[in-house]
Amino acid sequence: MILTTEHVINKEILRRAVDRYREKGIILPTFAQMQNPELIPGKIKDQLKQIGLWDLHPLNLFRITWKNEPVSKGGLYGSPNFVELPKALTGVDARIVVMLGKWFPTGAHKVGAAYGCLAPRIITGQFDPSYHKAVWPSTGNYCRGGAFDSYLMDVTAVAILPEEMSRERFTWLKEIGAEVIATPGCESNVKEIYDKCWEIRRTREDCIIFNQFEEFGNSCWHYEVTGHAIEEVFRLVSDSKSNLAAYISATGSAGTIAAGDYLRTVHPHIQVVASEALQCPTLLMNGFGGHRIEGIGDKHVPWIHNVKNTNVVTAIDDEDCMRLLRLFNEKPGLEYLTANGMDKDFASKLEMIGISGIGNILSAIKTAKYFEMTSDDVIVTIATDSAEMYLSRIKELNDERGSYTPIQAARDHEKCMIGTKTDYMKELNYYDRKAIHNLKYFTWVEQQGKDVEDLRQLWDDRGFWPVIFSQPARWDELINEFNDQTGLLK
């Protein structure tokens, strides 16, 4: 049977966690508070006014939300952080809105996905912070988010990520005190991460692995928090004619795309679009390979991906993403954009979009062109992180290709964005989706030891996903009980 985490499993471990958090002054936020920070107690908000966004302070657990004020210290809450892209940039009539992950602690929304995996285990007595170590296998931001949450929740973190990821990730992880394990390969080398996880399972009984690709807490957090944030942003930007036409998400761990499962409940006709790298088009053509769109993993279909809810698959050339990374962050690129119809205030915000966010934008443009969308259509997508995470990549591009020039900026904008075509994308019918789902067999049953009956349940049981996505309501009850037992809110 597939594990859910609705009930207390071990009362003794739970008691030890309560005692430890009482001693350390750690209060756990509810999913409802992350969705709506107005529910956060006033005394916590008062203390947050003195705490920086990235500070290693347990109250920063209450900043795991899309609604942080966009300031580095002392901010509270407002509307979700987003930017709308002008037609002068995208070349399409459809309105493309980008949710900004930069204003989460660590600069990426993965702190939420990690919390959605770790907190339910603690409040159900399945994880002992005084003994267990939390292992965060990732291709980037998830292990950073897990390490950050672990530090705030008084847990020892073990981060696993490919050795070819950006230098900024490794430096930060070591600074925060995480044990760092580098596995062979690049962004798409997920199996090598899984192999290391199996080694840890065999040799380290004190480690509990939170594999984002199979942890339903990951997708539940995005369903409950990201989905509602997107719904609120749509209300903010829409008028009486507006239609929430599409939601675009890189495949990655399939956590973020679960926001589309929530959006389907309130906008039934929405197109949910999975974006991946052309150099590793796993969903599009069962492909394989390496790529440079850091932040998404490939060569398999995540266990937690509800493929029935995916309408379209797109594949983006990583070269276009790297060229636009320079356009959005080099001075000649910004000068070119402002000289061609974009105001300086908007251009300054482009640095808040990282490589995978650029890929998502290109998939949004493909979607707008394919479905012939108009200015009444709103497409929402995600910038998981910002260019701040990739400064070393920009330097590498400069070293490799020379200084950026206005002529190159014009070429990059015209070719990589305005020139986006509807090639390398597929509108999925029922059997296309089932074929993608069936690919899970080779990773999860043959390699990772899942039960084939559970695999069938993911597809055949129409009640399965609603039950999975309903868990945060029960988790909130258990979180409130946990906090009551620590007495820290009294």
Buried (B, 14 or more C-beta within 10 A) or exposed (E): EBEBBBEBEBEEBBEBBBEBBBEBEBBBBBBBBBBBBEEBEEEBBEEBEEBBBBBEBBBBBBBBBBBBBEEEEEBBBEEBBBBBBBEBBBBBBBBBBBBBBBBBBBBBBBBBBBBBBBBBBBBBBBBBBEEBBBBBBBBBBBBBBBBBBBBBBBBBBBBBBBEBBBEBBBEBBEEBEBBBBBBEBBBBBBBBBBEBBEEBEEEEEEBBBBBBBBBBBBBBBBBBBBBBBBBBBBEEBBEEEBBBBBBBBBBBBBBBBBBBBBBBEEBEEBBBBBBBBBBBBBBBEEBEBBBBBBBBBBBBBBBBBBBBBBBBBBBBBBBBBBBBBBBBBBEBBBBBBBEEEBEEEBBEBBBBBBBBBBBBBBBBBBBBBBBEBBEBBBBBBBBBBBBBBBBEBBEBBEEEEEEBEEEBBBBBBEBBBBEBEEEBBBEBEEEBBEBBBBBBBEBBBEBBEBEEEBBEBBBEEEEBBEEBBBBBEBBBEBBBEBBEBBEBEE
